[in-house]
């Protein structure tokens, strides 16, 4: 299977939105390691601790705090710069937050995307634009069937609907305003990895509970998700960008998730693996009958393998083990940035 090509990224002028988030922080570290000239646009971190702060990412890239909901601010931030590559990862990413604040979620995920694309129309040197959406963009009727890229878009909750709407926004801008610049979307599965301290994220909840000597509470332990390590997910994104920039036949929307036929792990099983790795207390179940979250979710990553030569390298147990190792060592005093770089280098060296 094809690996990420560091030579492609070396010297590239990359606009990365969402660099203050969990996945965006890992992306900033990896891109800068490969020699990319990274400019980040995002709101300040919304929780403490945050990987962005712990890893000193502001010292590795040019980072600007900009609200994508403000079109004037977005245009002003981009105007002095010329970019080769755009990775749009900024988002309101939490389902429960979207239920609490649906309007804010749509403003960020839909209009924020539109504002960015509008500003990018003035960029003359773009070689590829990739907007990150979600595995939750599909109309999910809980049958358990793995979704493929041609399936209908939808969304029961505001987060899922906002990401499906963002897909349509990207498609419309691509066809209307970017006739020579390839613009695509990436639909990643549920991502885990060290450094995620977000509210209402399973691994972050497990870590907080273990460090506090408490039980983590699960709403749907029977639910299944396409778990993947953050490095697998980012590697897929990078490979898609490389393809978009060099191959006119590259697909414009791609799922990234576990290898087909890999081990399916439920929320409860993943929580058990995490608790055992951290020496925490067993989890407990508190049902939430009002929850809008799907019980089953699976995506088919065949297109990534066939069109990009890419598939995930880590299965779910390996991903959990690598994640919990990061948290154990960071809690013991090791440097967050060094841990990230060590795991990136280890991932790059895997067959």
JOGI-V744331 format. One record per residue. N is the residue number from 1. SS is DSSP state (H for helix, E for strand, C for the rest). BURIAL is 1 if it has 9 or more other C-alpha atoms within 8 Angstrom, else 0. Layout:
n=N ss=SS burial=BURIAL
n=N ss=SS burial=BURIAL
//
This chain:
n=1 ss=C burial=0
n=2 ss=C burial=0
n=3 ss=C burial=0
n=4 ss=C burial=0
n=5 ss=C burial=0
n=6 ss=H burial=0
n=7 ss=H burial=0
n=8 ss=H burial=0
n=9 ss=H burial=1
n=10 ss=C burial=1
n=11 ss=C burial=0
n=12 ss=C burial=1
n=13 ss=E burial=1
n=14 ss=E burial=1
n=15 ss=E burial=1
n=16 ss=E burial=1
n=17 ss=E burial=1
n=18 ss=C burial=1
n=19 ss=C burial=1
n=20 ss=C burial=1
n=21 ss=C burial=1
n=22 ss=H burial=1
n=23 ss=H burial=1
n=24 ss=H burial=1
n=25 ss=H burial=1
n=26 ss=H burial=1
n=27 ss=H burial=1
n=28 ss=H burial=1
n=29 ss=H burial=1
n=30 ss=H burial=1
n=31 ss=H burial=1
n=32 ss=H burial=1
n=33 ss=H burial=0
n=34 ss=C burial=1
n=35 ss=C burial=1
n=36 ss=C burial=1
n=37 ss=E burial=1
n=38 ss=E burial=1
n=39 ss=E burial=1
n=40 ss=E burial=1
n=41 ss=E burial=1
n=42 ss=E burial=1
n=43 ss=C burial=1
n=44 ss=C burial=0
n=45 ss=C burial=1
n=46 ss=C burial=0
n=47 ss=C burial=0
n=48 ss=C burial=0
n=49 ss=C burial=0
n=50 ss=C burial=1
n=51 ss=H burial=1
n=52 ss=H burial=1
n=53 ss=H burial=1
n=54 ss=H burial=1
n=55 ss=C burial=1
n=56 ss=C burial=1
n=57 ss=H burial=1
n=58 ss=H burial=1
n=59 ss=H burial=0
n=60 ss=C burial=1
n=61 ss=C burial=1
n=62 ss=E burial=1
n=63 ss=E burial=1
n=64 ss=E burial=1
n=65 ss=E burial=0
n=66 ss=C burial=1
n=67 ss=C burial=1
n=68 ss=C burial=1
n=69 ss=C burial=1
n=70 ss=C burial=1
n=71 ss=H burial=1
n=72 ss=H burial=0
n=73 ss=H burial=1
n=74 ss=H burial=1
n=75 ss=H burial=1
n=76 ss=H burial=0
n=77 ss=H burial=1
n=78 ss=H burial=1
n=79 ss=H burial=0
n=80 ss=C burial=0
n=81 ss=C burial=0
n=82 ss=C burial=1
n=83 ss=C burial=1
n=84 ss=C burial=1
n=85 ss=E burial=1
n=86 ss=E burial=1
n=87 ss=E burial=1
n=88 ss=E burial=1
n=89 ss=C burial=1
n=90 ss=C burial=1
n=91 ss=C burial=0
n=92 ss=C burial=1
n=93 ss=C burial=0
n=94 ss=C burial=1
n=95 ss=H burial=1
n=96 ss=H burial=0
n=97 ss=H burial=1
n=98 ss=H burial=1
n=99 ss=H burial=1
n=100 ss=H burial=0
n=101 ss=C burial=0
n=102 ss=H burial=1
n=103 ss=H burial=0
n=104 ss=H burial=0
n=105 ss=H burial=1
n=106 ss=H burial=1
n=107 ss=H burial=1
n=108 ss=H burial=1
n=109 ss=H burial=1
n=110 ss=H burial=1
n=111 ss=H burial=1
n=112 ss=H burial=1
n=113 ss=H burial=1
n=114 ss=H burial=1
n=115 ss=H burial=1
n=116 ss=H burial=1
n=117 ss=H burial=1
n=118 ss=H burial=0
n=119 ss=H burial=1
n=120 ss=H burial=0
n=121 ss=C burial=1
n=122 ss=C burial=0
n=123 ss=C burial=1
n=124 ss=C burial=0
n=125 ss=C burial=0
n=126 ss=C burial=1
n=127 ss=C burial=1
n=128 ss=E burial=1
n=129 ss=E burial=1
n=130 ss=E burial=1
n=131 ss=E burial=1
n=132 ss=E burial=1
n=133 ss=C burial=1
n=134 ss=C burial=1
n=135 ss=H burial=1
n=136 ss=H burial=1
n=137 ss=H burial=1
n=138 ss=E burial=1
n=139 ss=C burial=1
n=140 ss=C burial=1
n=141 ss=C burial=0
n=142 ss=C burial=1
n=143 ss=C burial=0
n=144 ss=C burial=0
n=145 ss=C burial=0
n=146 ss=C burial=0
n=147 ss=E burial=1
n=148 ss=C burial=1
n=149 ss=C burial=0
n=150 ss=C burial=0
n=151 ss=C burial=0
n=152 ss=C burial=0
n=153 ss=E burial=0
n=154 ss=C burial=1
n=155 ss=C burial=1
n=156 ss=C burial=1
n=157 ss=C burial=1
n=158 ss=H burial=1
n=159 ss=H burial=1
n=160 ss=H burial=1
n=161 ss=H burial=1
n=162 ss=H burial=1
n=163 ss=H burial=1
n=164 ss=H burial=1
n=165 ss=H burial=1
n=166 ss=H burial=1
n=167 ss=H burial=1
n=168 ss=H burial=0
n=169 ss=H burial=1
n=170 ss=H burial=1
n=171 ss=H burial=1
n=172 ss=H burial=0
n=173 ss=H burial=1
n=174 ss=H burial=1
n=175 ss=H burial=0
n=176 ss=H burial=0
n=177 ss=H burial=0
n=178 ss=C burial=1
n=179 ss=C burial=0
n=180 ss=C burial=0
n=181 ss=C burial=1
n=182 ss=E burial=1
n=183 ss=E burial=1
n=184 ss=E burial=1
n=185 ss=E burial=1
n=186 ss=E burial=1
n=187 ss=E burial=1
n=188 ss=E burial=1
n=189 ss=C burial=1
n=190 ss=C burial=1
n=191 ss=E burial=1
n=192 ss=E burial=1
n=193 ss=C burial=1
n=194 ss=C burial=1
n=195 ss=C burial=1
n=196 ss=C burial=1
n=197 ss=C burial=1
n=198 ss=C burial=0
n=199 ss=C burial=0
n=200 ss=C burial=0
n=201 ss=C burial=1
n=202 ss=H burial=0
n=203 ss=H burial=1
n=204 ss=H burial=1
n=205 ss=H burial=1
n=206 ss=H burial=1
n=207 ss=H burial=1
n=208 ss=H burial=0
n=209 ss=H burial=1
n=210 ss=H burial=1
n=211 ss=H burial=0
n=212 ss=H burial=0
n=213 ss=C burial=0
n=214 ss=C burial=1
n=215 ss=C burial=1
n=216 ss=C burial=1
n=217 ss=E burial=0
n=218 ss=E burial=1
n=219 ss=C burial=0
n=220 ss=C burial=1
n=221 ss=C burial=1
n=222 ss=C burial=0
n=223 ss=C burial=1
n=224 ss=E burial=1
n=225 ss=C burial=1
n=226 ss=C burial=1
n=227 ss=C burial=1
n=228 ss=E burial=1
n=229 ss=E burial=1
n=230 ss=H burial=1
n=231 ss=H burial=1
n=232 ss=H burial=1
n=233 ss=H burial=1
n=234 ss=H burial=1
n=235 ss=H burial=1
n=236 ss=H burial=1
n=237 ss=H burial=1
n=238 ss=H burial=1
n=239 ss=H burial=1
n=240 ss=H burial=1
n=241 ss=H burial=1
n=242 ss=H burial=1
n=243 ss=H burial=1
n=244 ss=H burial=1
n=245 ss=H burial=1
n=246 ss=H burial=0
n=247 ss=C burial=0
n=248 ss=C burial=0
n=249 ss=C burial=0
n=250 ss=C burial=1
n=251 ss=C burial=0
n=252 ss=C burial=1
n=253 ss=E burial=1
n=254 ss=E burial=1
n=255 ss=E burial=1
n=256 ss=E burial=1
n=257 ss=C burial=1
n=258 ss=C burial=1
n=259 ss=C burial=1
n=260 ss=C burial=0
n=261 ss=C burial=0
n=262 ss=C burial=0
n=263 ss=C burial=0
n=264 ss=C burial=0
n=265 ss=C burial=1
n=266 ss=E burial=1
n=267 ss=H burial=1
n=268 ss=H burial=1
n=269 ss=H burial=1
n=270 ss=H burial=1
n=271 ss=H burial=1
n=272 ss=H burial=1
n=273 ss=H burial=1
n=274 ss=H burial=1
n=275 ss=H burial=1
n=276 ss=H burial=0
n=277 ss=H burial=1
n=278 ss=H burial=1
n=279 ss=C burial=0
n=280 ss=C burial=1
n=281 ss=C burial=1
n=282 ss=C burial=0
n=283 ss=C burial=1
n=284 ss=E burial=0
n=285 ss=E burial=1
n=286 ss=C burial=0
n=287 ss=C burial=0
n=288 ss=C burial=0
n=289 ss=C burial=0
n=290 ss=C burial=0
n=291 ss=C burial=0
n=292 ss=C burial=0
n=293 ss=C burial=0
n=294 ss=C burial=0
n=295 ss=C burial=1
n=296 ss=E burial=1
n=297 ss=C burial=1
n=298 ss=C burial=1
n=299 ss=E burial=1
n=300 ss=C burial=1
n=301 ss=C burial=1
n=302 ss=H burial=0
n=303 ss=H burial=1
n=304 ss=H burial=1
n=305 ss=H burial=1
n=306 ss=H burial=0
n=307 ss=H burial=0
n=308 ss=H burial=1
n=309 ss=C burial=1
n=310 ss=C burial=1
n=311 ss=C burial=1
n=312 ss=C burial=1
n=313 ss=C burial=0
n=314 ss=C burial=1
n=315 ss=C burial=1
n=316 ss=H burial=1
n=317 ss=H burial=0
n=318 ss=H burial=0
n=319 ss=H burial=1
n=320 ss=H burial=1
n=321 ss=H burial=1
n=322 ss=H burial=1
n=323 ss=H burial=1
n=324 ss=H burial=1
n=325 ss=H burial=1
n=326 ss=H burial=1
n=327 ss=H burial=1
n=328 ss=H burial=1
n=329 ss=H burial=1
n=330 ss=H burial=1
n=331 ss=H burial=0
n=332 ss=C burial=0
n=333 ss=C burial=0
n=334 ss=C burial=1
n=335 ss=C burial=1
n=336 ss=H burial=1
n=337 ss=H burial=1
n=338 ss=H burial=0
n=339 ss=H burial=1
n=340 ss=H burial=1
n=341 ss=H burial=1
n=342 ss=H burial=0
n=343 ss=H burial=0
n=344 ss=H burial=1
n=345 ss=H burial=0
n=346 ss=H burial=0
n=347 ss=H burial=0
n=348 ss=H burial=0
n=349 ss=C burial=0
n=350 ss=C burial=0
n=351 ss=C burial=0
//
